[in-house]
Amino acid sequence: MRKTDLRAYARLIARTGVRVQPGQSVVIAAKLDQPEFVTMLAEECYKAGAENVTVEWSHQPLQKLHVKYRSDETLARVEKWQLEKLKHQVETLPCRITLFSEDPDGLKGVDRAKMARGQQARSKLTKPYREKREGKVQWCVACVPSRGWAKKVFPELRPAAAVEKLWQMILQVSRVYGDPEKNWEEHNRDLHARCAYLNGLHIRRLHYKSANGTALTVGMIPEARFCGGDGKDQSGVAYNANIPSDECYSTPKRDETEGIVYSSKPLSWQSGIIDKFWLRFEHGKVVDCGAETGEALLRKMISMDEGASYFGEVALVPWDSPINRTGVLFYNTLIDENASCHFALGSGYIDTIEGYTERSREEIHALGLNDSMIHVDFMIGTADLRIDAELEDGKTVPIFRDGTWAF
């Protein structure tokens, strides 16, 4: 892969993704797979004016060893120094970049029940710190290839060729080729315009229908707005949280989803594949589910906590999106979710709520925003998907026809 293209990608993440501000600190979370690119990204953050750049490294094989050899008590523990670190980040508000490169099969064989118990326990301890940072600082999630991930996507290629091919695909769908910053300016304008139209409708419910059996009604929070493209933190800094991103998303009302929805693409979660699955909802909650592949894993996911069986996000993405047109299944939700319409089980987005900075968290949850330790997106868009919006004034307006925008 040409270094000039990688440099352009790093610059895009630093300047358009998190949009580093002069004198701001940056935290980069990354796996050990791409040290050269992480170094390049750190340099671009410094060039953008960062005062300090810290890299937090992790490694899937080590994660497997921790789950295997640590006791439940040790896995559940958050050390005092770790809490102090979180407290420091709440006080100093560094922007955060997370680079995904996980091998979809990297945690195969792990004791998932034991790992989940540790995650559930630690989440309760770290949640107050996460909540204090929410909406107050820029963040960005992007992808870099690893050998394991690349071979999963392109099993017919040798490892080096697979990594090269995956780099090409990531840069393509991230709009890096040509003039990246101009590409994103134009893309953001389009997403902003679509969100403005959706918000101007004052949608009360969304009705989904597809030939695969999907027949679902999703209630919307009146105070929630559709967001897409770059957003702003509380200080007014615009940033793009996801690269790539083709979605207009909002937060649905927790208790008002009814009906059944079928997946349209496989979901990769905790080194397992859940495919050809369905979820049935009553009063917002999953009351039954099934899958041709990975049903036990699906049931584990929706039982991570009480909120895991409710929706936290509704996202609109046309079936003819650039990612879907590649014909590639990436086994990575950040990319795959932008191939078509999707939902997310778990936590909702607090910053989709109008006036969230002036409301208490209790007030926001009372409006209908879901709370959970997980946020797992899965794809439901199809070539024949039909979505109608039921408005507050009783009118019905078409939103999607034949899998794409009806406006």
N, C-alpha and C positions, 0 to 999 in steps of 0.2 A: 504494500500500500504506500502511495506517495506521501512523503512527510508533509508536503504542502497541504494535502487534503486533511491529514490528521491535525495539522496546526490550525487549519480553518475550523475544524470541528471543535477543537479545544477552545478557540477564541469565541465561537458561537455559544458554547456552554457558559463561559465566564462572563461574556458581555451581553448576551441576549437571554440566556438561561437565567442564572441568578442575578445578573447585572450588578456585579461587584461595585460597591461604592468606595470612594477614596477613604482610606483609613479603617476600613472594615476588615474583620477577621473572617476567614473561610475554613470550613471543615469539609474535607473530602472523604467519603466512605467508599472503600474500594476493596476488591479481592486482589489476590497476588498475580492475576493473569496478565495485566498490561502495565507493568511498572514504567515503561517508556512513555506511554500516553499519559499516565498519571503525573509524571514529572513535567511533561509538556503542559498539561492543564494547570498545574500549580504555577508554572511560570506565567501563563496567560492571566491567571488571577492576580499575580503580583504586578504585571504590566497594566492591569486594569485599575490598580491602586490599592490592592489588598495590603493591609498592615502585616498580617501574619496568615500563613496557610498551614494547616495541620492535616495530616493524612491518618485516617483510622483504617488499618488493614484487617482483613478477616480471610478465612480460608475454610472451605467446605470440609476437607478431610479432618481438620482440627475440630470442627463443630461435631462431626460424627464421633470422634474420640471422646469429646466432653460428655456427650449423651451416653456413650457406652460405659465410661468409667466413673463418672461422678454420681454421687447419690442424689436422690430426689431433693433432699434438703439443700445440697450444694448447688444444684441446678436452679433452685428457686431463689437463691440468695443474690441480693444486689449489695456489693461491698460498699463500705462507707465512702471510699475514695471515688467510686463510680457515681454515687449520689452527689458528692461534692462537685464532680465534673459536670453533671447535669445542672446543678444549681448555678455554677459559674456560667454555663451557656445561657441560662435564663437571664442572668444579670448582664451579660455582654452581647447577647444576640448575634453570634456569627451567622453568616449565611451558610447554607449546607448544600453540598452536591453529593448525590448518591449515584454511583456507577454500577449498573447491573451487568454481571457477566456469568451468573450462576450456570453451572452444568445442570440441565433439567433432570439428569439422573444422578447428580452428585451426592444425594443423601439416601440413595437406595439402600435398603437394609437397616436403616436407623429405626430405633424403637420410637415410633411416632407418638404413642400414648405417653411415654416418659418425656419426650421432647415437648409435647403439648403442655404437660403439667408444669414444666419449668417455665415455659413461655407465659402461661396464664398467671403464675405466681409473680414473676418479675414484672409483668405488665401492670399489675395493681400497684406496685411500688414506684414505677417510673411514670405512670400516667399523670400525676399532678404536675410534673416538670414539663411533659409534652404539652399539656393543656396551656401552661403559662406562656409557651413560645408560639402557640398556634395563631396564625394570622398576623404575627408581629415582625416576621423576617422573611427574606426571600429564600427559596429552596428550588432545587432542580434535580430531576431524576433523568438519567440518560444511560445509554448502553455502550459497552465495549465487548468484543468477542473473546471467548476463551476457547481452548481447543475442544473441550468436552461439549460445550454448547454448539460450536460450529459443526462438529461431527454429527450431532443430533439433528441439526437442520439439513445438512448436506452429507448424508452417510456415504454417498457414492464417491466422494472426493477424499484425497489424502488429507491428513490433518492441516498441513500448511496451506494447501489450496482451499480447504474449507474455511479456515480463518480469514484468508484473503477475500473469499466470496462473501462471507458474512460481513466483513468490514464494508465492502462495496454496497451491500444491501442496507446496512445501518446508515451510511452516509447518504444514500439515495432517499430513503424515506424520511430522513431528518432534514432534507432540503439543504444539504451542504454544498452540492455542486452548483457552480455559477457564482452568484453573489449571495452568500448565506443570510446576511443581515437584511438585505433587500427582500429576499424570498420570504423571510419571516415577517417583515413589515406588511407585505401584501397579504400573506396568509392570515395574519392576525386581524387585518381590516375585514376580511371576509367573515371570519368567525364572530367578530364583534357585531357586524351587521346582522348576522343570523340570530345571535342572542338577543339583540335589541328588538327584532321582530317578535321572537318568542315571548320575551318579557312584556311586550306591549299588548299581547293577547289576553293576559291575566288568566292563565290556564288553571282549571280546577282539577281536572283528571286527564290522563292519557290512556287511550284505548288501543291495545296492540292486537293484531290479527295476522296469522300466517298459516299457510297450508300445512306446515309441519305439526300443527296442533296448538300452537300458541294462541291463547285467548285470555288476555290479561288486562286488568284495569288498575292503574296506579294513581293514587291520590297525591296531589302536590300541596306543599306548604304555601299558603298565600304570600308569606313574607320571603319566600325563597326566590332567587333569580337564577336564570341560566347564565353560565359563564363559559368562556372559551377564548383561546388565545392568551395573550399576556394579561395578568391581573396585577393588582397593587397590594402591597402590605400596608400596615396601618400608618406608616410614615410617608406613603405615597410613591414608593419606588415600584416601577413596573417590572415584572419578571415573568418568565415562562417556566412553569413548574414541571412540565413534561416535554421532553424532546425525544421522539416526535409526539405530535398531538393533532388530531383532526376532529375532536369532539366538542359538542356543546353539551354541557352537563349541568345538573342541578341536584338538589336533595329532595327526595320524595317524603311524603308524610308517613311516619313509621307504621301506623296501624291501618292504613287504607290501601293495601294491595290485595286484590282478589283475583282468583283464577289460576291458570296454569301457563308456564312458560317453558319452552324447549331450547336447549343450547344449539348453536349452529356451528361451533368450532370446539375442538378439544381444549380443556383447561389443564395447564401444568401447575401443580401445587404440591409443595413439599416433596419434590422428586417423585411424584406420581402423576399419572394421567387420568383425568376424569373426562369421559367422552360419552356423547349421545345421552345426555342426562336431562331430567325434567324436575321442576319444582312446582308444587301446588301450594297456594297461599289462601289463608283465611284470616281476615282482620289483620293483615300485614305480615303474618308469621308463616314460615314454611311448616305445613302440617303433614306433608308427605313428599317423598322424592324417590327417584330411581335413576339408574345409569346402566348402560351396557358394559361400561368399563369404569372401574374405580368407585363403585357405589359405597363401599365401606369408608373410603377416603372422603367422599362427599358428605357422608353422615358425620364423620369426625369434624369436618370443617364447620358445618352448621351447628355444632354443639360446643364450639370453643368457649362461648359464653352466651348469655341470654340474647344479646344483640346480634349474634352471628346468624341468626335465622330470620333477620329482617333486612330490608333494603336500606342502603345508605347513599346510593347514587343511581341516577338515571342518566344515560348518556346517549346522544343522538349522533350517529356517524353514517354517512351514506355508504351503501353497498359497493359503489364504484370508487371508493376511496383509493388513494395512491398505494396504500399498504395492501389492500385486498387485491388490487390489480397485479401485484407482483406474483400472486399465486403461491406464495411461500407461507407455510405455517412456522412461526418463529419460536414456538414453545416458550415465549416470554410475554407476560401479560402486558407490560408497558407498550410493546409494539402491537401485539395481536389485538388488544382492546381497541386500537384505532383503525382496525380493518372494517368494523361494522358496529351497529348499535349494540350496546351492552348495559348491563346492570352491575352493581357491586353489592355484595352481601357484607354487612358490617357497618362500620362507622360512617356517619355523614360528614359533610364539609360545613364547618361552622361559618366560614367566610362566604358561603352562598346566601346567608340570611341578611336581609336588609337591616342595617343599623346594628350589626352584631357587636361592634365595639362598645355600644351603649347598653347592651343587654347582658344580664348575668347568664352564666352557663345554664343555670336551672331554668331561667325564662326561655332560653333557646330550645332546650330539650322539651319543655312544655309545649312548644309550638309543633313538635313532631319530629325533631331531628334524632336519628338513631345513634346509639352509643355502643361501641364494641372494641375489643382489642384487635379485631381483624378488619381488613378492607380488601375483599377479593373480587376482582372484576371477571365477568364471564360474558361471552359473546352470544347474542341472540338474533342478530341481524341476518336477514335472508333476502334473496333477490325479489321476493314477492311481499315483503313485509309492508303492512299497512298500519299507519298510526294516525289516529284522529285525536284532536284536542277538544275536550269539553270545557267551555269557558265559564267564567263566573256568571255571565249574563244568560247562560243556558244555550248559547249557540254552539255549533260543532264546526270545527275548521280542520281541513286536511293538513297534516304535517309531513307524512311520508306516503308515497305511492310507489309501488314496484321497487321497494328497498331504498329509495333515495328521496331527497327533499321534494316536497310538493309546492314549494315556493321559491 
